[in-house]
């Protein structure tokens, strides 16, 4: 595995971890929103970071799924991994874990935003935008032609 692949993988996982932490924090705060001081726990910087990091993580997922042929397992082609690297089982497992965490975090944001849409606007925005990106990712992966 090249140094480039390792560095880009570390960056991708750090961003994913920050994304999950921000979503979990937003969900916890949305459930205590009846208390006035509770909403102060999610700052404007956190809100901006959630939108930015969510976009970066989602873009990586869509790019990877767009490069993956239907009926094959996603790997790390978007990091420039070569053919021998992408055949390793660990690389496929890591890619699937990344994708799974992205799906679970986004789905959690979406579901909470449905049941508590006015609790925390950044979470509602993230949940709704995640749904659109998830649909785009499905289109990218299956190569569905919109004609």
C-alpha positions in Angstrom: 0.0 0.0 0.0 1.4 3.4 -1.0 2.1 6.2 1.4 -0.5 8.3 -0.5 -3.2 5.7 0.1 -2.3 5.5 3.8 -2.3 9.3 4.3 -5.6 9.8 2.4 -7.2 6.9 4.3 -6.2 8.4 7.7 -7.6 11.8 6.6 -10.8 10.1 5.4 -11.3 8.2 8.7 -10.6 11.3 10.8 -13.2 13.2 8.9 -15.6 10.3 9.3 -15.0 10.2 13.0 -15.6 14.0 13.3 -18.8 13.6 11.2 -20.1 10.9 13.6 -19.2 12.9 16.7 -21.0 16.0 15.4 -24.1 14.0 14.4 -24.2 12.1 17.8 -23.7 15.4 19.6 -26.5 17.0 17.6 -28.8 14.1 18.2 -28.2 14.2 22.0 -28.8 18.0 22.0 -32.0 17.6 20.0 -33.5 15.3 22.6 -32.8 17.8 25.4 -34.0 20.8 23.4 -36.7 21.5 26.0 -34.1 23.1 28.2 -33.0 26.6 27.1 -29.3 26.1 27.7 -29.2 22.8 26.0 -29.1 24.2 22.4 -26.1 26.3 23.3 -24.2 23.0 23.3 -24.2 23.0 19.5 -22.3 26.1 18.4 -22.4 27.9 15.1 -18.8 26.5 14.4 -20.1 23.0 15.0 -23.0 23.6 12.7 -20.7 24.8 9.9 -18.3 22.0 10.5 -21.1 19.4 10.3 -22.2 20.8 6.9 -18.6 21.0 5.6 -17.4 17.6 6.9 -20.7 15.9 5.9 -20.2 17.2 2.4 -16.6 16.0 2.2 -17.4 12.5 3.6 -20.4 12.2 1.3 -18.4 13.3 -1.7 -15.9 10.6 -1.0 -18.6 7.9 -0.7 -20.3 9.0 -4.0 -16.9 9.1 -5.8 -15.9 5.7 -4.6 -19.3 4.2 -5.5 -19.2 5.8 -8.9 -15.9 4.1 -9.6 -17.1 0.7 -8.3 -18.6 -1.6 -10.9 -22.0 -3.1 -10.0 -21.9 -6.4 -8.1 -18.3 -5.7 -6.9 -17.2 -4.6 -3.5 -16.2 -0.9 -3.0 -12.5 -0.4 -2.2 -10.3 2.7 -2.1 -9.9 3.4 -5.8 -10.5 7.1 -5.2 -7.2 7.2 -3.3 -5.3 5.8 -6.3 -5.0 2.3 -5.0 -3.7 -0.1 -7.6 -5.3 -3.3 -8.8 -3.4 -5.5 -6.4 -4.2 -3.4 -3.4 -7.9 -3.3 -4.2 -8.1 -7.2 -4.2 -7.0 -7.5 -0.6 -9.8 -8.5 1.7 -8.8 -5.9 4.4 -9.1 -3.1 2.0 -12.6 -4.2 1.0 -13.6 -4.5 4.7 -12.3 -1.1 5.5 -14.2 0.4 2.6 -17.4 -1.4 3.7 -17.0 -0.2 7.3 -16.6 3.4 6.1 -19.7 3.1 3.9 -21.6 1.5 6.7 -20.8 4.1 9.3 -21.7 6.8 6.8 -25.1 5.2 6.1 -25.8 4.7 9.8 -24.9 8.2 10.8 -26.8 9.8 8.0 -29.8 7.6 8.6 -29.8 8.5 12.3 -29.7 12.2 11.4 -32.5 11.7 8.9 -34.7 9.8 11.3 -34.2 12.3 14.2 -34.9 15.1 11.8 -38.2 13.5 10.9 -39.4 13.1 14.5 -37.9 16.4 15.9 -37.6 18.7 12.9 -37.5 21.9 14.9 -35.2 20.7 17.6 -31.9 21.5 15.9 -31.9 22.9 12.4 -28.3 21.8 11.4 -29.2 18.2 12.2 -32.4 18.5 10.1 -30.5 20.0 7.2 -27.9 17.3 7.4 -30.5 14.5 7.5 -32.3 15.9 4.5 -29.2 16.5 2.5 -27.9 13.0 3.4 -31.0 11.5 1.9 -30.4 13.3 -1.4 -26.7 12.3 -1.4 -27.6 8.7 -0.5 -29.9 8.5 -3.5 -27.1 10.0 -5.7 -24.7 7.3 -4.3 -27.2 4.6 -5.2 -27.5 5.9 -8.7 -23.7 6.2 -9.0 -23.1 2.6 -7.7 -25.8 0.9 -9.9 -25.2 3.1 -12.9 -28.9 3.7 -13.2 -29.5 5.6 -16.5 -32.1 8.3 -16.0 -33.1 8.3 -19.7 
